[in-house]
Amino acid sequence: MNSLSQRLPILDSSSQSLEEWCVAHDQPAYRAGQVRRWIFGKRVGDFAGMHDLPAKLRADLLDKYRLFTARVSAHQIASDRTEKLLLKLADGHFVECVLMREPKRRTVCVSTQVGCAMGCVFCASGLMGVKRDLSTSEILEQILRVDRLMPREERITNLVVMGIGEPLANLKALLPALDTLNEKGGLGLGARRITISTVGLPDQMRTLARHGKAFNLAVSLHAPNDELRNELVPINKSTGIENILAAADEYFECTGRRVTYEYVLLSGLNDQDTHARQLGAILKHRNAHVNLIPMNGVSELAFCEPSAPRTRQFVEILQESGVATTVRKRKGADIDAACGQLRLKRERSLVQLG
């Protein structure tokens, strides 16, 4: 039998490649579909549990592949039943994924990179920089780990790619993962149940538009003008709001999906009436939706949430401009809910120990 380090993550295998492998091991191609149903539909924990497969095939799978490559390092449960997992990857790095429960939804939020290179000044994800991209299997494993936390009667209904990292900077691994979730034998999540968040990388936004699937796109704008956005989102110096909006317009034209603009409200920085009016002016003639996110406090960052009246005033100005606006409900407020916060604590503790 191959050693653990020599075995490949089976979640990196496409349906076709797994079929080819089965045929090469004297098994009919349809066995690949059975394997995938066990993984994605029946929440199996290992190959031995795939009891309708021939013993020889299970042994061959065990010799060639690993189902999971990470381990759960921490599991937090909030009073609202939001659950956060900290996964330790095979190389010792950490990523987070979250399960958010609502009356009719079970939404999973996943990460796409170890750390983040975008440098948004109010976000914990990038405080220690970016280490590397996640693989397709590491993205899928987050979803399957969360899926296995849920009772039998619950199923994942939605996916948001809004965790640690910039998703569009890792399209090469993300798109195969989303295709796997889409196709028969995956989790059965349609494109309209998947939302991808980006800080605004215009070329990659156009690539995503041409992928042929109408995912929901959320652009993390956070400022209504380049001067302020350059301070809050440094990558904006090489993109600019006008170019981002043009790419978002193309995304809408290609997919028919209304673009959401996320806007973290930072008290005293980007939450004033003039900011709301500027934001309304650049979005009012677009098929756009604004999702306001009051700052989720992080001890390492010197930003705070605006008052409730200030948030309401911001909403009213946008709505008067004709822009559809909602305020995101906070989930998991009594755990390390801010994106990257739990990973940051663990990584820093290991640095101190070292």
N, C-alpha and C positions, 0 to 999 in steps of 0.2 A: 504494500500500500504506500502511496505517496505520502510524504510528510505534510503537515498542515500548511507549511509555507509554500509548498509546491502546488497545492490544490487551488484551482481558479474559482473566483466568485461566480456562481451560476447565474446571479442576477445581471451579470454583464453579457450573458448569452441571449441573442435574439431568438425568436421562435424558429426562424429558418436554420440558424446555426445549431440549435438544440436538436432539431429534426435530423439534420445531417449527421450529428454525433450519434444519435440513436441508430440510424441506419448503418453507420460504420461499426456499431457494436452489435450487429445482427438483431436489431429490434425494429419493429415497424415504426414509421415516422409519427404515427398518431400517439405514440408513447410520450412524445415531447409535450403534447397538449395535456396529457394526464399529469405530468410532472408540474406543469405550470398551474393547473387547477389546484393541486395540493398546496403550492406555494402561495398563490394569490387568493384562492377561494376558501380553502379549508384550514388555513392558519397552522399548517404543519410546522413542527419545530426542528425536524431532521429528516433525512432520507429514509431512515428505518421506519418512520411512521407512515410512509406511502404504501399502505398494505395491499393495494390492488395491483402493484407492480411486481413483476417477477423478481425473485430474490437476487438473481444474477445482475439484473439492471440496477437494483438498489446498491449492490456491492460496487458495481462499476461507477455509479454516481458518486458514492462515497470516496472512491479512489481518485476521481478526477476533480470533484468540485467541493466547494464549501457553500452552505446556504447563507450563513451570516459570517461577517468578518470582524464586526465590532462587538463590544460588550457594553451593557448598561452600567454606567458609572454612578449615576444619580437619577432619582425619580421623585419629582415633587408633585403634590396634588394640592390645588387651591380649594378654598371653601366653595367656589362656584363650579367645582369639578373639572376645571382646566388642569391638564396634566402636562408636565414638561419632563423630557428625557434628556440627559446628558450622555452621549455615546462616546466611548473611547475607541478610536479607530486603531487599526492594526499597527500603525506607525507611532502610536502614542498621543496623537493629536485628539482634540475634542470638538464635537459639534452638538448643536441642540436641535430638537424638534418638539413640537407642541401639538396637543390635542385640545381643541376648543369645542365645548358642547353648547348647543342651543336647542330649543324645543324640537325643531325639525331638521337640524343639521348636525353633522359631526365633521368638523373641519380640521385638517392636519396642515400645519405650517412646517416647511422643511428648509434646510440650509443647502447651499450649493458650493460653498468654499469654506476652507478653514481660515477664518479671519476675513478681512475685506480691505481692498486697496483704495476704495472711493474716498475715504477720509472725511465723511460727514461729521461735523464737529459735535453733534448732539447724540451720536450713536455709539453704543458700547462695542459693537461688532468689530470695529476697525481699530480699537485702541492699541492693539498689539500688532497691527499690520496684517497682511495676508501671507499665509504659509504656502497654500497650494489649492488647486481645484479639487473638488470631489469627483470620484468616478461615477459612472451610471449606477453601478451596484450600490455605492455608498449613499446615493440619493434615494434609490428605491428601498434600501434597508431601513431608512428612517420611517418611511411610510408603513412598512410591514411590521416594524417594531411597535409602532403606535397601534396598528390594527390589532395586534395580539394583546394589547392592554384592555380591549373592549369586550364586554360580555357578548355572548353568542348572538343575542337579538339586535345588537348595534352594528352598524356598518358605516364606513367612511363615505360621506356624501360629497365632500368638497376638498379641494387641495389649493393651498396658497403657497406660492414659492416666494416667501417673504422673510426667510430666516437669515442666518449669517451668510454674508457674501453677496456679490452682484450676479444675479442669475444670467444676465445676458453676456457676461464675461466668460461663462462656461457653457455656452450653447452646445458644444460638441458632446458633452455628457448629459446635459439636461434634456435635450430633445429626444434622444433614444429612450430615456426614462419615461417621459411623458407619452411617447408612442406606445411603450409597453403597457402603461396604465390604460390607454385608449383602446387597445386592440382586444379582440376576443381572447379570453383566457387571462386577461389582466383583472384589474379591480372594477372595470366597467365604468370608469369615470369619463364622461363626455367632455369635449373641449370647453363647453360652456360652464362646466363645474370646476375649471382650473383657472386660477389667476396667477399671472407672473408679474412680479414687481421689478421695476428697474429705476435706477437713478437717472436714466436717460442717456443711453448710448445710441445715437441715431443710426449708424450703420447696422448695428445688430438688431435694432427695432425693425429695420427694413427687411433684414434676413428672416426674422421671425414672421413678419407679414407674409413672406413668400413661402413659408413652410407648408401652407395649405390647410391649417387647422385654426379655427376661430377661437383661440384662447382669449380670456379676458386679460387686458393689459392695464397695469397700474403704473403710472409714472410718478416717482417721488420728486415733486417739484420744490416745495418748502419755501419758495420765495417768488415774488411776482416780477422781479427785475434782475438783471445780470449782476449789478453791483452788489446787492445783498446775497444773491445766490453764490457768487464767487467766494464769499466769506463763509457761508454755511456748508456749501457743497463744492469743495475745491476743484473737482473734475469739470465743473461748469466752465472753467477758464478755457478748456479745449473743445467745448461743445457749444455752449450758449443756448439760451432759452428758445430763441427763434428757430434754430436748427432742430431742437428737440420737438417743438410743437409741429414743425413741418413733417417730421418723421411720424409723429403720432397721427397726424391727419392722413398720411399715406396708410398707416395701419388700419384706420377706420375704413378708408376707401377699399382696401384689399379684403378685409374680413367682415365688414359690417358691424363690428363690435365697438360700442361706445367706449372711449378711453376714460379711465378714472385717473384723477390727479390727486395724489396724496400730499397732505400739507401738515407737517408737524408744527403745532402752535407753540412758540417759545416766548414766554412772558417778556415783554419789553423789547423784543427783537424783530419779530415778523408778524405780530398779532394786532397791529394798529389799524385804525379805520382806513388810512391811506393805502396800506398793503391790501386790504380787502377790496378796495375800489380798483386798484391796479390789477389784481388777480381777476376780478370780474370783467375788466375791460379786455384782457387777452383771451378770455375763455367764452365770453357770452355768445359769440357767433360760431362756436364749435359745438358739436354734439359731445358734450363733456359732462362729467360728474366729479365733484370735489368731495373727497373724504378727509375731513379735518380730524387730526389726531392730537389731542392735548398731550404735551410732553409727559412721558412716563419717567419719573425721576430715577436717576442713576447716581449713586454716591460719588462716583469718580468724575462726574460732569457737572459743571456749574450752570445748569439750566433748570428752569422750573416751569410748571404748568400755569397757564393764565387762569385768572378767576373765571367762574361760571358766567357772570355778566359780560365779561370781555369776549368770551367764546360765543355767547348768544349774539352779541352785537356783530361779530365777524360773520356769523351765519346769515344774519338778517341783511347785511349789505350785499353779500353774494347772491342771495335769493332775490333781492330787489334788482340786481343786475341781470336776472334771468338765468342764473347758473344753479343747476340742481346741486344741493349740498346736504351732506349728512355728517354727523359727528360719530366717530368710531367708539363703540362701547369698550370699556377696558375689561380685559379678561385676565384672570390670574393675578389680581392686584396684591395678594398676600404671599406670593412666592417671587422668585427672581424672574419677574415677568418681562422686563425689557430685553429686547433681542441681544444676545451675546453676553448677558450679565452673568449667567451661571458658568458659562465657559470661561469668562474672564477671571472669575474667582478661582476656578480650579487651576487654570494655567499659571496664574500669579502665585498660587500657593506652592505649586511644583517648582517654580523658579526660585522661590525663597528657600525651599527645602534643599534644592541643588546647590 
